[in-house]
Amino acid sequence: MKYVEEFRNPELARRLVRAIHQIEGGPWTIMEVCGGQTHGLVRAGIPELLRGKVRLIHGPGCPVCVTPVAMIDRAIALACRPDVTLCSFGDMLRVPGSRSSLLHARSRGADVRIVYSPLDAARLAERLPEREIVFFAVGFETTAPATALAVQYASARGLENFSVLCCHVLVLPAMEMLLQAKNCSIQAFLAAGHVCTVTGYEGYHDLARRYRVPIVVTGFEPLDLLEGIWLACRMLHGQVYEVRNQYRRSVRRGGNPAAWQRAMTVYEVCDRVWRGLGRIERSGLRLRDEYRRYDAEAKFTFDGESGAEDPRCRAGEVLQGALRPDECEAFGKECTPEHPLGAPMVSAEGACAAYWQYGRRPRAVRG
C-alpha cells in the first residue's frame, strides 16, 4: 500500500493543481478515454479542482458499456439454453439488454457463472465435456491476449465444447471517430494506461499530428491523472501535438509485444458495432478462420431479433463526452444501480456509476 499511497500524496496534488492553473491560456477540454480514469478523477474531485481551467469529459473506454444490446441479448439467449453454461466477468451480469440481463436469466435458472479469467472457462469445458461452455469475451486490447490464450488452450486440447462470444474492441479507432464528429470539442486526450501496457503508444503519434491533439498516456491514481493533465495543458499552451507517456512505471513505447502478438495470432481486425456509438470501421477483433470453430456466433443459431435500448437512456451521449451523467434527466430517478436503463450505471468503469458512487447525484436521491 505504501507504493500506491505515494501517488495519492495530497500536498503534491495541490502543487500540481496550482501548476495547472498557472499555465497561460484555456479553458481547455480534455477527454479521459478510460472508465478507470473517470472513476479516479471523480473520486478525487479533480474536475471541481480544475473548474474554469480544464473541462474534463468522459470517453467510451468502458468495454462493458460499449458492448451492444444485441450481443447482450445473444449472451442471454445462450445462457438460457439447457445445454449451455455461459461464463462471464462479474460486471457483465447486471448490464441490461433489450428486455433482461444475465443476472435476471440466472435468477430464472440459467447456468451463468462468474470467472476471473478466460482460461477458467476453457478449463471448465475440460472438466464438463457433456456441456457447451461459452465465454462472453468482452474488453479492449487489455483482455484480448487472455482470451486468445484460452482459445489456443482449447485448440491444443481439442475441446470442441468451448467457444467464445467475441465482443473485443480497439480503442484507437473510437478515438478517431470522436475527433471526426461535427461538434467535437476534444482538445487533448488522456489515453488509457492499461491498454497501452499491451499495445504501446506508437499508433497514437499519427493521430496526434493529424488532428492536432496532444495525447498523454496516464495511470489511474490522482497524481498520475493530474500530471497527465498538466502535461496536456503545457502542450496545448505551446501548440505542441505529440504523445507523452506519464505512466512510465507500466507502459513502454512498444507495449508488450509477446502479449499482442499472441492476440493477433488468434484474432483479425474487423468492423464492430459499439453501444451508443454505432458501427466503427476496423474497431473490433474476431477469430481468424483457423479458430472459427470456437466462435459462438458461428456455432449456435440465434432466433428472433434483438430489441432496442430503452429510449430514456442517453448513454450514447455520455460515452461520446457530449453529456455528463448528472445532466441526464433519468440519472438518479428512473436510472439507478438497482434499476439501470443503460450499462454505464452498473459497469465498474461506467461514468454514471462513478457519479452515483462518489456523490454527484441529484439532491432528491441523496441519502
Secondary structure, DSSP 8 states (H G I E B T S, - for coil): -HHHHGGG-HHHHHHHHHHHHHSSS--EEEEEEEHHHHHHHHHHTHHHHTTTTEEEEEEEE-HHHHS-HHHHHHHHHHHTSTTEEEEE-GGGTT---SS--HHHHHHTT--EEE-SSHHHHHHHHHH-TTSEEEEEEEESTTTHHHHHHHHHHHHHTT-TTEEEEEEEB-HHHHHHHHHHSTT----EEEEEHHHHHHH-SHHHHHHHHHHT--EEEE-SSHHHHHHHHHHHHHHHHHT---EEES-TTT--TT--HHHHHHHHHHEEEEEEEETTTEEEEEEEEEE-GGGGGGBHHHHS---S------TT--HHHHHTTSS-GGGSTTBTTTB-SSS-SSGGGTSTT-HHHHHHHTT---GGG--
